[in-house]
Amino acid sequence: MLSPTPLSLFCALILCLPLVIIVTITSPTTTIHGGSEHDPVSDFALAAKTHQRFSVKLSPLPPADDKSLLPAASRVNSRTPPGLPKKIAFLFLTVSPLPFAPLWELYFNKTPKNLFNVYVHADPTYPYKTPFSGVFAHRVIPSKPTLRYTPTLISAARRLLAHALLHDRSNHMFALLSASCIPIHSFNFTYETLTQSEKSFIEILNNEIGSYDRWAARGPDVMLPEVKLEDFRIGSQFWSLTRQHARVIVSDEKIWAKFNQPCLVWDTCYPEENYFPTLIYMRDPRNVVPCTLTHVDWNGSSNGHPRMYAASEVGPQLIVRLRNDKPRYDDAGINGSDPTLMRWRDLFLFARKFSPDSIRPLMSIASDVIFKD
C-alpha cells in the first residue's frame, strides 16, 4: 500500500472542510435559561433565541442598546410586502401587570395570527409576580425603567416601534396603548379602520394653553434653533402610526436630542405629549389625520391624569357614549386641510383610563356590547 503524499492529504482536508463548516454553523452556541417570573424582559428575547437554535436563516436578535437598535430599525423597508396581509402592531407600554389582559384575550380570540402582532415594554423595576401569559407570553421586549416628567416614556415608545419594525415587515400600522386602555370595538372593526387608512392618526394641537411653558421647560433657549415655538405641538401620547411615520420616529436624532434634555420645571414637562406631534408636524404633516383614536376624559382630571372610570360606571351605556363621542381636531387644520371633512368618519377604537377592578363588569359585557359593532 502506498503511503499518502502531502498533496493527497491536503486534497482530503479540502473535501472535508464544508462538512466542518456546516456542523459549526448549525450547532447551538448559546445556552438558553428559563426566564425568571421577576424578569418579564427576558420573555421576548428567550422566544427568539430558542427559535434560533433550529434555523440559521433568521435575522439576528435586535441590538439591546438603543444606539444600535434605532439605526437598525430606521433601515428597514418602508413598505409592507405585496400580496401578504397587512398586520397591526399593538404596542403596550406599561409599568405594571396588564389588568385587562383577559379582555384583550377575548379581543384577539379566533383572530388569524397573520393579522396582528403584540409587543410589550414592561418597566423592569416593577416586581412582576405573575409572568405575562396568553397572547402576551414572550412578547416583552428588552425594556428599561420609565419615569413621568422625563424623556424615558418617549424612549420606551421608540423602542417598541423599533422592535416591531425589525421583527415583522408585514407590520403596517402601529398602535400605542397603556395598561389602562381597553378596546371599544371588535378586532375586525379596528383592523378595517386602520389598514384601510394611508395616514397616521395622531393628535396635533396648536396654540394650546401652556404651550410656551412646555416649550421652555428645559430653559428658554434650549429647544432652539431646531424646534421653534411656532413649530411646537401638543397631543395625546397614544397614536396609531403608519409604517412610514414609525420609521421617521426611529430615525430621528435632531429633534430627539432637544426633547432628551432634562426639564428644569418638572410640572410643565410632558415630553411624550410634545415630541411625537411636534416631530410628525415638522416632518410630514400632510399624511396624518390630526386626532387620536384613543378616547380619554379630561373633565375632573387630577395632577395631570385624566379621569379614571370606576367599576361601578362600567356598562353598555358607557361604551356607547365613548363610541359616539367625536375626536378633537386642531381648529387650524394641518397644512390647509379642513378637519370638518374628516369628523364624520373618525371613530374612537380604544379608551382609557379604567380602574383595574373594572375588569369584571367589562368582561360581562364584552361579547354582547364591546365586540358587537
ZAZA-796865 format. One line per 10 residues: their letters; for each residue x, y, z of C-alpha. Coordinates in pm, 1 decimal, padded with zeros to 6 digits. Layout:
a) X,Y,Z; ...
% end
This chain:
mlsptplslf) 00000.0,00000.0,00000.0; 00128.0,00338.5,-00096.4; 00180.6,00595.5,00177.2; -00033.3,00913.2,00140.8; 00154.8,01203.5,-00003.7; 00127.5,01556.4,00140.2; -00069.2,01658.7,-00170.2; -00331.7,01384.5,-00122.9; -00371.3,01471.4,00245.8; -00426.5,01837.9,00155.7
calilclplv) -00694.6,01745.0,-00101.0; -00873.4,01525.9,00153.0; -00874.3,01812.8,00401.1; -01027.2,02049.7,00144.2; -01304.1,01798.5,00065.3; -01394.8,01764.6,00432.6; -01394.4,02136.5,00505.1; -01761.0,02208.8,00401.0; -01884.0,01942.0,00642.6; -01693.7,02105.4,00927.9
iivtitsptt) -01842.8,02443.8,00842.8; -02198.8,02305.7,00831.7; -02162.7,02137.7,01169.1; -02019.4,02453.0,01320.0; -02299.6,02678.4,01192.8; -02591.9,02454.9,01289.3; -02468.6,02365.2,01634.2; -02626.4,02575.9,01912.8; -02372.9,02805.9,02070.7; -02593.6,02976.9,02328.5
tihggsehdp) -02720.7,02820.1,02646.7; -03089.1,02907.3,02698.5; -03207.8,02959.6,03053.6; -03568.7,02977.1,03164.7; -03698.8,03330.1,03228.9; -03749.6,03430.7,03590.0; -04102.1,03535.4,03689.4; -03945.1,03856.3,03821.0; -03783.5,03929.3,03485.7; -04051.0,03978.2,03217.9
vsdfalaakt) -03796.6,04142.2,02990.4; -03640.0,03802.6,02919.7; -03957.2,03658.3,02765.9; -03934.4,03820.5,02422.0; -03563.0,03753.7,02377.0; -03597.8,03398.4,02511.1; -03850.9,03304.3,02244.9; -03635.5,03445.5,01967.6; -03317.4,03276.7,02092.5; -03490.3,02939.8,02133.1
hqrfsvklsp) -03620.7,02957.1,01776.4; -03273.9,03047.9,01653.7; -03145.4,02704.9,01753.4; -03343.2,02543.8,01472.0; -03287.8,02789.1,01188.1; -02987.3,02971.0,01053.8; -03197.2,03184.9,00816.0; -03348.2,03411.9,01082.6; -03224.9,03766.5,01126.2; -03004.3,03821.0,01430.1
lppaddksll) -03163.8,03938.1,01752.4; -03229.0,04313.5,01767.3; -02949.7,04507.1,01937.9; -03005.5,04556.2,02310.0; -02883.8,04916.3,02321.9; -03085.4,05198.6,02167.8; -02783.6,05344.0,01986.6; -02767.4,05032.6,01769.6; -03136.0,04935.1,01780.3; -03283.3,05255.9,01639.1
paasrvnsrt) -03046.2,05292.1,01340.2; -03106.7,04927.1,01252.6; -03483.7,04984.3,01258.1; -03452.1,05301.5,01050.3; -03303.7,05098.6,00764.6; -03596.9,04858.9,00720.9; -03817.1,04880.6,00412.9; -04087.8,05144.8,00442.9; -04341.7,04930.9,00257.9; -04513.3,04612.1,00362.2
ppglpkkiaf) -04461.7,04310.7,00132.5; -04710.5,04297.9,-00157.5; -04951.9,04007.5,-00160.6; -04937.8,03943.5,00214.8; -05198.7,04054.6,00472.1; -05122.1,04380.5,00646.4; -05067.1,04349.0,01019.3; -05141.5,04578.8,01312.0; -04868.7,04603.5,01573.7; -05023.3,04653.4,01918.1
lfltvsplpf) -04762.5,04826.2,02136.5; -04832.2,04805.7,02511.0; -04633.6,05045.4,02729.0; -04675.4,04952.0,03094.0; -04517.5,04996.8,03437.1; -04735.5,04727.0,03593.7; -04908.2,04398.4,03509.9; -05184.4,04421.5,03249.0; -05514.9,04420.3,03442.7; -05721.4,04395.2,03124.4
aplwelyfnk) -05528.0,04105.8,02971.5; -05839.1,03877.6,02985.9; -06037.2,04134.0,02784.1; -05760.4,04159.7,02523.9; -05750.1,03779.1,02507.5; -06117.3,03782.6,02404.1; -06042.7,04064.8,02161.7; -05778.7,03857.8,01981.1; -05969.2,03530.8,02018.2; -06016.8,03348.3,01686.5
tpknlfnvyv) -05829.2,03624.6,01505.3; -05584.2,03487.4,01246.0; -05229.4,03527.8,01372.6; -05122.5,03675.1,01039.7; -05325.0,03991.9,01107.1; -05155.4,04124.7,01420.2; -04851.9,04125.1,01647.8; -04824.2,04217.1,02015.6; -04525.4,04387.1,02180.9; -04489.0,04486.5,02546.0
hadptypykt) -04248.8,04733.3,02706.5; -04256.7,04647.4,03077.9; -04064.9,04860.2,03327.6; -03812.1,04608.1,03470.6; -03805.9,04779.3,03812.4; -04161.5,04662.4,03886.6; -04184.8,04334.5,04085.7; -04393.8,04129.8,03841.6; -04515.9,03832.4,04042.3; -04710.7,03673.1,03757.9
pfsgvfahrv) -04541.6,03631.0,03418.6; -04715.8,03765.0,03110.1; -04922.2,03485.8,02957.5; -05161.4,03408.8,02676.0; -05129.8,03646.8,02383.2; -04872.1,03846.2,02582.9; -04642.5,03549.5,02652.2; -04290.2,03600.1,02514.8; -04387.0,03940.9,02375.4; -04196.4,04157.1,02626.1
ipskptlryt) -03913.4,04339.5,02450.8; -03587.4,04432.5,02630.8; -03716.9,04721.3,02841.1; -03575.3,04999.7,03055.6; -03714.3,05197.5,03351.4; -03959.4,05477.8,03274.8; -04040.3,05783.6,03482.4; -04302.9,06051.8,03446.7; -04188.4,06404.7,03352.8; -03883.6,06259.1,03176.4
ptlisaarrl) -03799.0,06155.7,02817.5; -03794.3,05787.5,02923.2; -04154.4,05740.3,02806.6; -04053.1,05863.5,02461.8; -03760.7,05620.1,02462.9; -03991.5,05331.6,02553.0; -04228.6,05408.5,02265.2; -03937.2,05444.0,02020.8; -03804.3,05111.9,02147.2; -04139.3,04944.2,02082.8
lahallhdrs) -04155.0,05085.2,01730.7; -03801.4,04971.3,01656.2; -03863.5,04614.0,01767.1; -04190.5,04596.9,01574.6; -04022.2,04726.8,01258.2; -03736.6,04479.0,01286.0; -03949.9,04183.2,01388.5; -04204.2,04170.7,01106.4; -04202.7,04354.4,00776.7; -04579.2,04296.9,00746.4
nhmfallsas) -04647.8,04534.5,01037.2; -04842.1,04808.7,00858.8; -04991.9,05019.0,01142.2; -04856.2,05068.4,01493.5; -05097.7,05142.8,01779.8; -04956.4,05256.3,02115.8; -05158.2,05151.7,02422.1; -05126.9,05167.5,02800.5; -05215.0,04918.9,03072.5; -05534.4,05116.7,03140.3
cipihsfnft) -05654.1,05104.2,02777.5; -05939.9,04886.8,02657.2; -06081.4,04819.9,02309.2; -06429.9,04959.7,02244.7; -06482.9,04789.2,01909.8; -06419.5,04442.1,01774.7; -06084.6,04345.8,01627.4; -06237.3,04326.8,01278.6; -06372.3,04681.1,01303.7; -06036.2,04809.0,01429.6
yetltqseks) -05843.9,04618.3,01163.2; -06054.5,04754.9,00877.4; -06032.7,05109.6,01011.3; -05655.2,05111.0,01045.5; -05545.3,04906.2,00747.4; -05767.8,05096.2,00504.3; -05609.2,05425.0,00606.6; -05300.0,05554.5,00433.0; -05249.9,05816.5,00704.8; -05145.0,05815.5,01068.0
fieilnneig) -05385.7,05908.9,01345.5; -05204.1,06138.5,01586.9; -05336.4,06435.7,01781.3; -05153.0,06753.0,01675.5; -05278.3,07064.5,01857.3; -05154.0,07419.8,01812.3; -05188.5,07727.7,02034.9; -05278.6,07521.4,02340.8; -05281.9,07685.2,02684.2; -04939.0,07638.1,02841.2
sydrwaargp) -04759.1,07573.6,02512.2; -04484.5,07824.8,02586.2; -04427.1,07685.8,02936.9; -04389.3,07337.7,02796.2; -04159.7,07455.7,02517.8; -03939.6,07647.5,02766.9; -03946.8,07381.7,03042.2; -03581.6,07290.2,02969.3; -03472.8,07653.6,02951.7; -03583.9,07949.2,02737.0
dvmlpevkle) -03341.6,07876.1,02450.6; -03271.6,07503.6,02477.1; -03512.7,07398.3,02200.7; -03363.2,07644.6,01952.3; -03282.1,07652.3,01669.0; -03421.8,07309.4,01575.1; -03762.6,07347.0,01743.3; -03909.0,07694.9,01722.7; -04207.0,07784.6,01938.6; -04428.2,07816.3,01630.1
dfrigsqfws) -04347.4,07453.2,01540.5; -04409.5,07317.7,01890.6; -04720.2,07099.4,01920.1; -04915.6,06918.9,02191.4; -05111.6,06595.3,02159.7; -05211.1,06265.6,02313.2; -04933.4,06021.2,02387.2; -05138.5,05743.4,02227.0; -05142.4,05726.1,01848.5; -05175.1,05488.6,01552.7
ltrqharviv) -04893.4,05538.5,01303.1; -04819.2,05419.3,00952.7; -04500.9,05226.9,00882.4; -04352.2,05534.8,00717.3; -04406.7,05750.6,01026.4; -04274.2,05474.3,01251.8; -03950.6,05493.1,01052.1; -03947.8,05873.1,01082.3; -03956.1,05840.4,01460.9; -03687.9,05572.7,01499.4
sdekiwakfn) -03454.3,05750.7,01256.4; -03486.6,06093.6,01417.9; -03181.9,06227.9,01600.2; -03203.3,06605.5,01567.7; -03543.4,06670.1,01729.0; -03495.7,06388.3,01979.2; -03173.7,06548.6,02101.7; -03376.4,06853.6,02207.7; -03653.6,06662.9,02382.5; -03399.6,06436.1,02551.8
qpclvwdtcy) -03280.9,06726.6,02768.8; -03388.9,06726.9,03137.0; -03666.5,06966.4,03235.2; -03594.2,07243.8,03483.7; -03964.1,07293.9,03554.9; -04098.5,06944.0,03607.3; -04471.7,07021.7,03644.3; -04491.0,07161.8,03289.7; -04282.3,06884.5,03138.1; -04471.2,06616.0,02947.0
peenyfptli) -04220.5,06517.2,02676.1; -04423.2,06223.3,02543.1; -04718.7,06457.2,02472.2; -04499.0,06700.8,02279.3; -04227.2,06507.9,02097.9; -04439.3,06288.2,01869.0; -04686.0,06556.3,01748.1; -04403.3,06809.2,01704.9; -04183.0,06571.0,01507.6; -04460.4,06448.1,01277.4
ymrdprnvvp) -04585.2,06803.8,01224.0; -04235.9,06917.1,01126.8; -04157.9,06615.4,00906.6; -04478.9,06509.3,00732.6; -04797.0,06692.7,00838.5; -04995.0,06618.4,00523.5; -05004.3,06243.3,00576.9; -05183.2,06249.6,00912.1; -05535.5,06267.0,01042.6; -05476.1,06508.9,01334.7
ctlthvdwng) -05662.8,06321.2,01606.2; -05614.5,06028.0,01840.3; -05833.5,05717.7,01823.6; -05794.4,05654.2,02198.0; -06072.6,05821.1,02396.7; -05988.1,05998.6,02722.0; -06192.5,06221.9,02952.3; -06006.7,06523.1,03089.7; -06308.9,06650.7,03283.4; -06225.7,06618.6,03650.3
ssnghprmya) -05861.2,06537.5,03578.7; -05618.6,06539.7,03871.0; -05244.5,06600.0,03885.5; -05210.6,06575.7,03509.5; -05400.6,06245.9,03495.2; -05733.0,06206.9,03311.1; -06047.4,06080.3,03475.0; -06042.0,05711.5,03570.5; -06362.0,05514.8,03526.4; -06462.1,05313.7,03831.7
asevgpqliv) -06609.0,04964.6,03809.4; -06950.0,05099.1,03911.6; -06957.7,05320.9,03599.7; -06890.6,05042.9,03350.5; -07188.4,04929.9,03147.9; -07332.7,04927.1,02795.7; -07425.3,05295.0,02813.5; -07067.3,05397.9,02884.5; -06932.7,05202.2,02586.7; -07197.1,05351.6,02356.1
rlrndkpryd) -07118.7,05702.2,02482.9; -06745.0,05656.9,02424.3; -06810.1,05529.1,02073.0; -07038.7,05819.1,01987.9; -06801.3,06085.0,02113.2; -06600.2,06264.9,01845.8; -06221.9,06308.2,01837.9; -06082.2,06655.4,01878.2; -05911.2,06812.7,01578.3; -05683.6,07112.3,01567.8
dagingsdpt) -05905.1,07410.4,01484.4; -05646.7,07543.1,01240.4; -05623.4,07215.3,01047.7; -05300.0,07071.7,00912.5; -05139.3,07244.1,00615.3; -05467.8,07375.1,00485.0; -05667.2,07054.5,00539.2; -06025.9,07103.2,00652.4; -06084.7,06894.9,00966.5; -06463.2,06926.2,00929.8
lmrwrdlflf) -06439.6,06696.9,00628.6; -06294.0,06417.7,00842.1; -06501.5,06433.0,01161.2; -06781.3,06212.2,01042.1; -06568.9,05906.6,00978.1; -06305.7,05900.6,01253.6; -06426.8,05686.5,01542.5; -06256.9,05602.6,01869.8; -06120.1,05248.0,01871.5; -05978.1,05240.3,02225.7
arkfspdsir) -06043.6,05417.5,02556.8; -05871.1,05495.8,02886.6; -05841.5,05515.8,03185.2; -06020.7,05229.6,03357.0; -05960.0,05117.1,03714.0; -05816.7,04764.6,03744.6; -06129.0,04636.5,03919.4; -06331.1,04729.7,03609.5; -06226.5,04401.3,03452.8; -06528.3,04212.8,03594.2
plmsiasdvi) -06803.4,04437.7,03451.2; -06605.7,04475.7,03127.1; -06586.2,04100.1,03080.1; -06958.9,04069.1,03147.9; -07043.6,04298.9,02853.3; -06754.1,04206.9,02623.5; -06929.1,03966.5,02385.7; -07271.0,04134.4,02375.2; -07161.2,04501.1,02373.0; -06791.0,04578.1,02328.4
fkd) -06723.3,04334.1,02044.7; -07057.2,04390.4,01867.6; -07029.1,04680.5,01624.3
% end
